[in-house]
Amino acid sequence: MTYIETRAVTALRSVRMPEKNWHVKRAVFLNELMARDPNTRLDQWQAGDLWFLVWRYRRQITDAEVLAKANEIVNGALSLAFP
């Protein structure tokens, strides 16, 4: 995982999610994956899920760099940053 992906997984630990969907299971899986081997590379599906979850729960995440990366992925690198 890259440094920013590690920070994103760490940020998801404190997020409250509904128990009745796949979000909790996927966040736990990503956290366990990071705990087992922090140097592992995420495949495209794992990375996609990670950034989807960060974007979905962005209002609960305080890490500005992680949020900026999620915004870049979701909205494109050329989106304008408004304070």
TORPA-4810 file (N, C-alpha, C, O; in nm, 3 decimals):
<nodes>
NODE_1_0.084_-0.117_0.000_0.000_0.000_0.000_0.088_0.123_0.000_0.196_0.126_0.059_M
NODE_2_0.039_0.224_-0.066_0.111_0.350_-0.063_0.085_0.418_0.071_-0.002_0.377_0.148_T
NODE_3_0.163_0.521_0.098_0.147_0.594_0.223_0.006_0.653_0.236_-0.053_0.648_0.344_Y
NODE_4_-0.046_0.709_0.130_-0.179_0.771_0.135_-0.288_0.665_0.150_-0.388_0.690_0.217_I
NODE_5_-0.269_0.548_0.090_-0.366_0.439_0.108_-0.366_0.390_0.253_-0.472_0.359_0.308_E
NODE_6_-0.248_0.383_0.312_-0.238_0.344_0.453_-0.311_0.444_0.541_-0.381_0.406_0.635_T
NODE_7_-0.293_0.570_0.512_-0.364_0.673_0.589_-0.515_0.665_0.568_-0.592_0.691_0.660_R
NODE_8_-0.557_0.631_0.447_-0.699_0.618_0.419_-0.760_0.502_0.497_-0.868_0.515_0.554_A
NODE_9_-0.691_0.389_0.498_-0.740_0.274_0.575_-0.746_0.308_0.723_-0.842_0.273_0.792_V
NODE_10_-0.645_0.377_0.772_-0.644_0.419_0.913_-0.759_0.514_0.942_-0.821_0.504_1.048_T
NODE_11_-0.789_0.604_0.852_-0.900_0.697_0.871_-1.035_0.626_0.875_-1.126_0.668_0.946_A
NODE_12_-1.047_0.518_0.799_-1.174_0.444_0.797_-1.202_0.371_0.928_-1.316_0.334_0.953_L
NODE_13_-1.101_0.351_1.011_-1.122_0.283_1.139_-1.220_0.357_1.229_-1.296_0.294_1.303_R
NODE_14_-1.219_0.488_1.223_-1.303_0.567_1.313_-1.439_0.603_1.253_-1.519_0.671_1.317_S
NODE_15_-1.465_0.559_1.131_-1.590_0.593_1.063_-1.702_0.499_1.106_-1.683_0.378_1.115_V
NODE_16_-1.817_0.555_1.131_-1.935_0.475_1.162_-2.008_0.443_1.032_-2.037_0.532_0.952_R
NODE_17_-2.036_0.314_1.013_-2.102_0.267_0.890_-2.221_0.181_0.927_-2.221_0.119_1.034_M
NODE_18_-2.322_0.176_0.841_-2.435_0.087_0.867_-2.388_-0.059_0.862_-2.308_-0.096_0.776_P
NODE_19_-2.439_-0.139_0.951_-2.399_-0.280_0.960_-2.459_-0.366_0.849_-2.411_-0.477_0.825_E
NODE_20_-2.563_-0.319_0.782_-2.637_-0.404_0.690_-2.589_-0.401_0.547_-2.655_-0.456_0.459_K
NODE_21_-2.476_-0.340_0.521_-2.424_-0.342_0.384_-2.279_-0.392_0.384_-2.226_-0.429_0.489_N
NODE_22_-2.216_-0.393_0.270_-2.082_-0.449_0.254_-1.971_-0.356_0.301_-1.856_-0.398_0.307_W
NODE_23_-2.002_-0.234_0.334_-1.900_-0.136_0.367_-1.815_-0.177_0.487_-1.693_-0.166_0.483_H
NODE_24_-1.880_-0.223_0.593_-1.806_-0.260_0.714_-1.712_-0.377_0.686_-1.595_-0.375_0.725_V
NODE_25_-1.763_-0.478_0.617_-1.680_-0.596_0.587_-1.559_-0.559_0.501_-1.450_-0.610_0.523_K
NODE_26_-1.579_-0.471_0.406_-1.469_-0.433_0.318_-1.366_-0.349_0.393_-1.246_-0.365_0.373_R
NODE_27_-1.413_-0.258_0.478_-1.321_-0.177_0.557_-1.238_-0.265_0.651_-1.118_-0.242_0.667_A
NODE_28_-1.302_-0.363_0.712_-1.230_-0.456_0.800_-1.128_-0.537_0.719_-1.015_-0.556_0.764_V
NODE_29_-1.168_-0.585_0.601_-1.076_-0.660_0.516_-0.954_-0.576_0.479_-0.841_-0.624_0.488_F
NODE_30_-0.975_-0.452_0.440_-0.864_-0.365_0.402_-0.773_-0.337_0.521_-0.651_-0.331_0.506_L
NODE_31_-0.832_-0.320_0.638_-0.754_-0.297_0.759_-0.670_-0.421_0.792_-0.552_-0.408_0.828_N
NODE_32_-0.729_-0.540_0.782_-0.654_-0.663_0.808_-0.544_-0.684_0.705_-0.434_-0.729_0.739_E
NODE_33_-0.571_-0.651_0.581_-0.471_-0.662_0.476_-0.352_-0.573_0.506_-0.237_-0.613_0.489_L
NODE_34_-0.379_-0.453_0.552_-0.273_-0.359_0.586_-0.196_-0.408_0.708_-0.074_-0.395_0.714_M
NODE_35_-0.267_-0.465_0.806_-0.201_-0.513_0.927_-0.109_-0.632_0.898_-0.001_-0.642_0.956_A
NODE_36_-0.153_-0.721_0.808_-0.072_-0.839_0.774_0.055_-0.801_0.699_0.164_-0.847_0.732_R
NODE_37_0.039_-0.717_0.598_0.154_-0.679_0.518_0.135_-0.538_0.462_0.069_-0.520_0.360_D
NODE_38_0.190_-0.439_0.530_0.171_-0.300_0.486_0.232_-0.270_0.349_0.200_-0.168_0.288_P
NODE_39_0.320_-0.357_0.301_0.386_-0.333_0.173_0.314_-0.397_0.055_0.357_-0.383_-0.059_N
NODE_40_0.203_-0.466_0.082_0.129_-0.529_-0.026_0.065_-0.423_-0.115_0.029_-0.315_-0.069_T
NODE_41_0.052_-0.455_-0.243_-0.012_-0.362_-0.336_-0.159_-0.397_-0.345_-0.196_-0.514_-0.353_R
NODE_42_-0.243_-0.296_-0.345_-0.386_-0.317_-0.364_-0.413_-0.340_-0.512_-0.355_-0.273_-0.597_L
NODE_43_-0.502_-0.435_-0.542_-0.541_-0.449_-0.682_-0.642_-0.340_-0.714_-0.681_-0.263_-0.626_D
NODE_44_-0.683_-0.332_-0.839_-0.769_-0.221_-0.881_-0.904_-0.223_-0.809_-0.962_-0.118_-0.785_Q
NODE_45_-0.954_-0.341_-0.775_-1.084_-0.350_-0.707_-1.072_-0.307_-0.562_-1.159_-0.237_-0.510_W
NODE_46_-0.965_-0.348_-0.495_-0.942_-0.309_-0.357_-0.921_-0.159_-0.346_-0.976_-0.094_-0.258_Q
NODE_47_-0.840_-0.104_-0.435_-0.816_0.040_-0.434_-0.945_0.117_-0.464_-0.973_0.220_-0.403_A
NODE_48_-1.021_0.066_-0.559_-1.149_0.130_-0.592_-1.244_0.131_-0.473_-1.309_0.231_-0.446_G
NODE_49_-1.251_0.018_-0.404_-1.337_0.011_-0.285_-1.288_0.104_-0.175_-1.368_0.171_-0.110_D
NODE_50_-1.156_0.109_-0.156_-1.100_0.197_-0.054_-1.139_0.341_-0.078_-1.187_0.410_0.012_L
NODE_51_-1.120_0.388_-0.201_-1.149_0.529_-0.229_-1.299_0.556_-0.236_-1.343_0.667_-0.207_W
NODE_52_-1.377_0.456_-0.273_-1.522_0.472_-0.267_-1.566_0.492_-0.121_-1.646_0.581_-0.092_F
NODE_53_-1.513_0.410_-0.032_-1.551_0.421_0.109_-1.506_0.554_0.168_-1.580_0.616_0.244_L
NODE_54_-1.387_0.598_0.134_-1.339_0.728_0.183_-1.431_0.839_0.132_-1.468_0.929_0.208_V
NODE_55_-1.467_0.832_0.004_-1.554_0.936_-0.051_-1.693_0.930_0.010_-1.753_1.033_0.041_W
NODE_56_-1.745_0.810_0.027_-1.879_0.792_0.083_-1.889_0.847_0.225_-1.991_0.907_0.261_R
NODE_57_-1.786_0.827_0.306_-1.787_0.868_0.446_-1.695_0.987_0.472_-1.643_1.004_0.582_Y
NODE_58_-1.676_1.070_0.370_-1.583_1.182_0.378_-1.617_1.283_0.487_-1.528_1.350_0.537_R
NODE_59_-1.742_1.294_0.524_-1.780_1.391_0.627_-1.733_1.351_0.765_-1.729_1.433_0.857_R
NODE_60_-1.697_1.224_0.782_-1.649_1.175_0.911_-1.495_1.166_0.916_-1.439_1.135_1.021_Q
NODE_61_-1.429_1.194_0.806_-1.284_1.182_0.798_-1.222_1.320_0.806_-1.264_1.413_0.737_I
NODE_62_-1.121_1.333_0.892_-1.059_1.464_0.915_-0.925_1.482_0.845_-0.872_1.594_0.843_T
NODE_63_-0.870_1.378_0.788_-0.740_1.385_0.720_-0.757_1.455_0.584_-0.813_1.397_0.491_D
NODE_64_-0.709_1.576_0.574_-0.729_1.657_0.454_-0.660_1.599_0.330_-0.714_1.607_0.220_A
NODE_65_-0.543_1.540_0.347_-0.473_1.481_0.233_-0.548_1.362_0.176_-0.557_1.345_0.055_E
NODE_66_-0.601_1.279_0.265_-0.680_1.163_0.222_-0.804_1.209_0.148_-0.839_1.154_0.043_V
NODE_67_-0.871_1.310_0.200_-0.990_1.363_0.135_-0.957_1.425_0.000_-1.034_1.412_-0.095_L
NODE_68_-0.844_1.491_-0.010_-0.802_1.550_-0.137_-0.775_1.441_-0.241_-0.811_1.457_-0.358_A
NODE_69_-0.713_1.333_-0.199_-0.685_1.222_-0.292_-0.816_1.158_-0.337_-0.832_1.126_-0.455_K
NODE_70_-0.910_1.137_-0.245_-1.039_1.080_-0.282_-1.113_1.172_-0.378_-1.174_1.125_-0.474_A
NODE_71_-1.107_1.302_-0.355_-1.171_1.398_-0.444_-1.107_1.394_-0.582_-1.176_1.402_-0.684_N
NODE_72_-0.975_1.381_-0.585_-0.904_1.373_-0.713_-0.947_1.249_-0.792_-0.966_1.255_-0.913_E
NODE_73_-0.962_1.139_-0.722_-1.001_1.014_-0.788_-1.146_1.020_-0.836_-1.176_0.978_-0.947_I
NODE_74_-1.234_1.071_-0.752_-1.377_1.073_-0.786_-1.410_1.181_-0.889_-1.485_1.156_-0.983_V
NODE_75_-1.354_1.298_-0.871_-1.391_1.412_-0.956_-1.290_1.445_-1.064_-1.315_1.532_-1.148_N
NODE_76_-1.177_1.379_-1.063_-1.075_1.406_-1.163_-0.968_1.498_-1.109_-0.992_1.579_-1.020_G
NODE_77_-0.850_1.484_-1.164_-0.734_1.559_-1.115_-0.747_1.708_-1.142_-0.681_1.788_-1.075_A
NODE_78_-0.831_1.747_-1.236_-0.842_1.889_-1.271_-0.953_1.961_-1.199_-0.983_2.077_-1.231_L
NODE_79_-1.017_1.896_-1.101_-1.124_1.966_-1.030_-1.064_2.077_-0.943_-0.952_2.065_-0.895_S
NODE_80_-1.139_2.181_-0.925_-1.092_2.295_-0.846_-1.109_2.269_-0.699_-1.209_2.211_-0.656_L
NODE_81_-1.014_2.310_-0.622_-1.021_2.295_-0.477_-1.073_2.426_-0.417_-1.011_2.531_-0.430_A
NODE_82_-1.187_2.417_-0.353_-1.246_2.534_-0.286_-1.229_2.520_-0.137_-1.257_2.413_-0.082_F
NODE_83_-1.184_2.623_-0.069_-1.163_2.614_0.077_-1.293_2.604_0.153_-1.292_2.596_0.275_P
</nodes>
